[in-house]
C-alpha cells in the first residue's frame, strides 16, 4: 500500500535511526554509565578547573559540579558520565584529591 499522503506531509520515515544525542561540545553522546563522585579537598587550589580538566582529558562528560559550602568547599560532589571511571578516579587521587565515594546511578 502506497502512503503518498504520509510522505508528502514532510514526516520522517519511522524506520530511520534517530540522530545521536549531542553533548555541549557537539560530540555525539554514547550514553556512558553515570556516576556520582564525592571528593574531599586537601588544600587543592583551583579545584574546579582541575576537575574539569581531568574529566575532559579522560573523555568523560561532567554533568554537575557542586560544593558543600560557598567559596570554602571541603567536599565537591560530581555527576559525570564515563566509560572508564577508574582512570578518572586515579587521576583525581594523583592530583591530590581524596575520593570519598563513587556510586553508579545507571545509564
Rosetta constraint file for C-alpha pairs under 8 A:
AtomPair CA 3 CA 7 HARMONIC 6.58 0.50
AtomPair CA 4 CA 8 HARMONIC 6.02 0.50
AtomPair CA 5 CA 9 HARMONIC 6.25 0.50
AtomPair CA 6 CA 10 HARMONIC 7.44 0.50
AtomPair CA 6 CA 11 HARMONIC 6.79 0.50
AtomPair CA 7 CA 11 HARMONIC 6.46 0.50
AtomPair CA 7 CA 12 HARMONIC 7.88 0.50
AtomPair CA 12 CA 16 HARMONIC 7.66 0.50
AtomPair CA 20 CA 28 HARMONIC 5.60 0.50
AtomPair CA 20 CA 29 HARMONIC 6.62 0.50
AtomPair CA 20 CA 30 HARMONIC 7.94 0.50
AtomPair CA 21 CA 28 HARMONIC 5.50 0.50
AtomPair CA 21 CA 29 HARMONIC 5.34 0.50
AtomPair CA 21 CA 30 HARMONIC 7.93 0.50
AtomPair CA 22 CA 26 HARMONIC 5.39 0.50
AtomPair CA 22 CA 27 HARMONIC 5.50 0.50
AtomPair CA 22 CA 28 HARMONIC 4.45 0.50
AtomPair CA 22 CA 29 HARMONIC 5.52 0.50
AtomPair CA 23 CA 27 HARMONIC 5.49 0.50
AtomPair CA 23 CA 28 HARMONIC 6.13 0.50
AtomPair CA 23 CA 29 HARMONIC 5.95 0.50
AtomPair CA 23 CA 61 HARMONIC 7.98 0.50
AtomPair CA 31 CA 81 HARMONIC 7.71 0.50
AtomPair CA 31 CA 107 HARMONIC 6.24 0.50
AtomPair CA 32 CA 81 HARMONIC 5.45 0.50
AtomPair CA 32 CA 82 HARMONIC 5.43 0.50
AtomPair CA 32 CA 83 HARMONIC 5.58 0.50
AtomPair CA 32 CA 107 HARMONIC 6.18 0.50
AtomPair CA 33 CA 81 HARMONIC 5.49 0.50
AtomPair CA 33 CA 82 HARMONIC 6.02 0.50
AtomPair CA 33 CA 83 HARMONIC 6.53 0.50
AtomPair CA 33 CA 104 HARMONIC 7.18 0.50
AtomPair CA 33 CA 105 HARMONIC 7.44 0.50
AtomPair CA 33 CA 106 HARMONIC 5.57 0.50
AtomPair CA 33 CA 107 HARMONIC 4.47 0.50
AtomPair CA 34 CA 79 HARMONIC 7.03 0.50
AtomPair CA 34 CA 80 HARMONIC 5.63 0.50
AtomPair CA 34 CA 81 HARMONIC 4.38 0.50
AtomPair CA 34 CA 82 HARMONIC 6.76 0.50
AtomPair CA 34 CA 104 HARMONIC 5.90 0.50
AtomPair CA 34 CA 105 HARMONIC 5.47 0.50
AtomPair CA 34 CA 106 HARMONIC 5.56 0.50
AtomPair CA 34 CA 107 HARMONIC 5.58 0.50
AtomPair CA 35 CA 78 HARMONIC 7.97 0.50
AtomPair CA 35 CA 79 HARMONIC 5.73 0.50
AtomPair CA 35 CA 80 HARMONIC 5.46 0.50
AtomPair CA 35 CA 81 HARMONIC 6.14 0.50
AtomPair CA 35 CA 82 HARMONIC 7.71 0.50
AtomPair CA 35 CA 102 HARMONIC 6.69 0.50
AtomPair CA 35 CA 103 HARMONIC 5.53 0.50
AtomPair CA 35 CA 104 HARMONIC 4.35 0.50
AtomPair CA 35 CA 105 HARMONIC 5.61 0.50
AtomPair CA 35 CA 106 HARMONIC 7.58 0.50
AtomPair CA 36 CA 77 HARMONIC 7.18 0.50
AtomPair CA 36 CA 78 HARMONIC 5.64 0.50
AtomPair CA 36 CA 79 HARMONIC 4.62 0.50
AtomPair CA 36 CA 80 HARMONIC 6.65 0.50
AtomPair CA 36 CA 101 HARMONIC 7.80 0.50
AtomPair CA 36 CA 102 HARMONIC 5.80 0.50
AtomPair CA 36 CA 103 HARMONIC 5.17 0.50
AtomPair CA 36 CA 104 HARMONIC 6.29 0.50
AtomPair CA 36 CA 105 HARMONIC 7.02 0.50
AtomPair CA 37 CA 77 HARMONIC 5.86 0.50
AtomPair CA 37 CA 78 HARMONIC 5.08 0.50
AtomPair CA 37 CA 79 HARMONIC 6.43 0.50
AtomPair CA 37 CA 80 HARMONIC 7.98 0.50
AtomPair CA 37 CA 99 HARMONIC 7.49 0.50
AtomPair CA 37 CA 100 HARMONIC 7.59 0.50
AtomPair CA 37 CA 101 HARMONIC 5.55 0.50
AtomPair CA 37 CA 102 HARMONIC 4.57 0.50
AtomPair CA 37 CA 103 HARMONIC 6.47 0.50
AtomPair CA 38 CA 75 HARMONIC 6.73 0.50
AtomPair CA 38 CA 76 HARMONIC 5.74 0.50
AtomPair CA 38 CA 77 HARMONIC 4.64 0.50
AtomPair CA 38 CA 78 HARMONIC 6.34 0.50
AtomPair CA 38 CA 99 HARMONIC 6.21 0.50
AtomPair CA 38 CA 100 HARMONIC 5.37 0.50
AtomPair CA 38 CA 101 HARMONIC 5.10 0.50
AtomPair CA 38 CA 102 HARMONIC 6.69 0.50
AtomPair CA 39 CA 75 HARMONIC 5.48 0.50
AtomPair CA 39 CA 76 HARMONIC 5.18 0.50
AtomPair CA 39 CA 77 HARMONIC 6.50 0.50
AtomPair CA 39 CA 97 HARMONIC 6.23 0.50
AtomPair CA 39 CA 98 HARMONIC 5.59 0.50
AtomPair CA 39 CA 99 HARMONIC 4.68 0.50
AtomPair CA 39 CA 100 HARMONIC 5.49 0.50
AtomPair CA 39 CA 101 HARMONIC 7.26 0.50
AtomPair CA 40 CA 74 HARMONIC 5.90 0.50
AtomPair CA 40 CA 75 HARMONIC 4.43 0.50
AtomPair CA 40 CA 76 HARMONIC 6.51 0.50
AtomPair CA 40 CA 97 HARMONIC 6.05 0.50
AtomPair CA 40 CA 98 HARMONIC 4.98 0.50
AtomPair CA 40 CA 99 HARMONIC 6.36 0.50
AtomPair CA 40 CA 100 HARMONIC 6.43 0.50
AtomPair CA 41 CA 47 HARMONIC 7.92 0.50
AtomPair CA 41 CA 73 HARMONIC 7.66 0.50
AtomPair CA 41 CA 74 HARMONIC 5.35 0.50
AtomPair CA 41 CA 75 HARMONIC 5.85 0.50
AtomPair CA 41 CA 76 HARMONIC 7.52 0.50
AtomPair CA 41 CA 96 HARMONIC 7.81 0.50
AtomPair CA 41 CA 97 HARMONIC 5.52 0.50
AtomPair CA 41 CA 98 HARMONIC 6.55 0.50
AtomPair CA 42 CA 74 HARMONIC 7.82 0.50
AtomPair CA 42 CA 96 HARMONIC 6.88 0.50
AtomPair CA 42 CA 97 HARMONIC 6.36 0.50
AtomPair CA 42 CA 98 HARMONIC 7.38 0.50
AtomPair CA 44 CA 96 HARMONIC 6.70 0.50
AtomPair CA 44 CA 97 HARMONIC 7.28 0.50
AtomPair CA 46 CA 50 HARMONIC 6.41 0.50
AtomPair CA 47 CA 51 HARMONIC 6.06 0.50
AtomPair CA 48 CA 52 HARMONIC 6.20 0.50
AtomPair CA 48 CA 65 HARMONIC 7.92 0.50
AtomPair CA 49 CA 53 HARMONIC 6.15 0.50
AtomPair CA 50 CA 54 HARMONIC 6.18 0.50
AtomPair CA 51 CA 55 HARMONIC 6.19 0.50
AtomPair CA 51 CA 92 HARMONIC 7.47 0.50
AtomPair CA 52 CA 56 HARMONIC 6.05 0.50
AtomPair CA 52 CA 62 HARMONIC 7.28 0.50
AtomPair CA 53 CA 57 HARMONIC 5.95 0.50
AtomPair CA 54 CA 58 HARMONIC 6.30 0.50
AtomPair CA 54 CA 88 HARMONIC 6.74 0.50
AtomPair CA 54 CA 91 HARMONIC 6.69 0.50
AtomPair CA 54 CA 92 HARMONIC 7.26 0.50
AtomPair CA 55 CA 59 HARMONIC 6.42 0.50
AtomPair CA 55 CA 60 HARMONIC 5.02 0.50
AtomPair CA 55 CA 61 HARMONIC 6.79 0.50
AtomPair CA 55 CA 62 HARMONIC 6.75 0.50
AtomPair CA 55 CA 88 HARMONIC 6.44 0.50
AtomPair CA 56 CA 60 HARMONIC 5.57 0.50
AtomPair CA 56 CA 61 HARMONIC 6.94 0.50
AtomPair CA 56 CA 62 HARMONIC 7.94 0.50
AtomPair CA 58 CA 84 HARMONIC 7.89 0.50
AtomPair CA 58 CA 87 HARMONIC 7.14 0.50
AtomPair CA 58 CA 88 HARMONIC 6.39 0.50
AtomPair CA 59 CA 82 HARMONIC 6.92 0.50
AtomPair CA 60 CA 80 HARMONIC 6.81 0.50
AtomPair CA 60 CA 81 HARMONIC 5.61 0.50
AtomPair CA 60 CA 82 HARMONIC 4.53 0.50
AtomPair CA 60 CA 83 HARMONIC 7.36 0.50
AtomPair CA 61 CA 80 HARMONIC 5.45 0.50
AtomPair CA 61 CA 81 HARMONIC 5.03 0.50
AtomPair CA 61 CA 82 HARMONIC 6.50 0.50
AtomPair CA 62 CA 78 HARMONIC 7.41 0.50
AtomPair CA 62 CA 79 HARMONIC 6.33 0.50
AtomPair CA 62 CA 80 HARMONIC 4.41 0.50
AtomPair CA 62 CA 81 HARMONIC 6.56 0.50
AtomPair CA 63 CA 78 HARMONIC 7.51 0.50
AtomPair CA 63 CA 79 HARMONIC 5.37 0.50
AtomPair CA 63 CA 80 HARMONIC 5.13 0.50
AtomPair CA 63 CA 81 HARMONIC 7.44 0.50
AtomPair CA 64 CA 77 HARMONIC 7.82 0.50
AtomPair CA 64 CA 78 HARMONIC 5.48 0.50
AtomPair CA 64 CA 79 HARMONIC 4.92 0.50
AtomPair CA 64 CA 80 HARMONIC 6.87 0.50
AtomPair CA 65 CA 76 HARMONIC 7.02 0.50
AtomPair CA 65 CA 77 HARMONIC 5.88 0.50
AtomPair CA 65 CA 78 HARMONIC 4.70 0.50
AtomPair CA 65 CA 79 HARMONIC 6.68 0.50
AtomPair CA 66 CA 76 HARMONIC 5.66 0.50
AtomPair CA 66 CA 77 HARMONIC 5.32 0.50
AtomPair CA 66 CA 78 HARMONIC 6.64 0.50
AtomPair CA 67 CA 73 HARMONIC 5.18 0.50
AtomPair CA 67 CA 74 HARMONIC 7.38 0.50
AtomPair CA 67 CA 75 HARMONIC 5.85 0.50
AtomPair CA 67 CA 76 HARMONIC 4.38 0.50
AtomPair CA 67 CA 77 HARMONIC 6.12 0.50
AtomPair CA 68 CA 73 HARMONIC 5.40 0.50
AtomPair CA 68 CA 74 HARMONIC 6.84 0.50
AtomPair CA 68 CA 75 HARMONIC 5.95 0.50
AtomPair CA 68 CA 76 HARMONIC 6.55 0.50
AtomPair CA 68 CA 77 HARMONIC 7.89 0.50
AtomPair CA 69 CA 73 HARMONIC 4.59 0.50
AtomPair CA 69 CA 74 HARMONIC 7.27 0.50
AtomPair CA 84 CA 88 HARMONIC 7.08 0.50
AtomPair CA 85 CA 89 HARMONIC 6.21 0.50
AtomPair CA 86 CA 90 HARMONIC 6.03 0.50
AtomPair CA 87 CA 91 HARMONIC 6.24 0.50
AtomPair CA 88 CA 92 HARMONIC 6.21 0.50
AtomPair CA 89 CA 93 HARMONIC 6.32 0.50
AtomPair CA 89 CA 99 HARMONIC 7.11 0.50
AtomPair CA 90 CA 94 HARMONIC 6.17 0.50
AtomPair CA 91 CA 95 HARMONIC 6.16 0.50
AtomPair CA 92 CA 96 HARMONIC 6.59 0.50
AtomPair CA 92 CA 97 HARMONIC 5.49 0.50
AtomPair CA 92 CA 98 HARMONIC 7.55 0.50
AtomPair CA 92 CA 99 HARMONIC 7.30 0.50
AtomPair CA 93 CA 97 HARMONIC 5.03 0.50
AtomPair CA 93 CA 98 HARMONIC 6.04 0.50
AtomPair CA 93 CA 99 HARMONIC 6.80 0.50
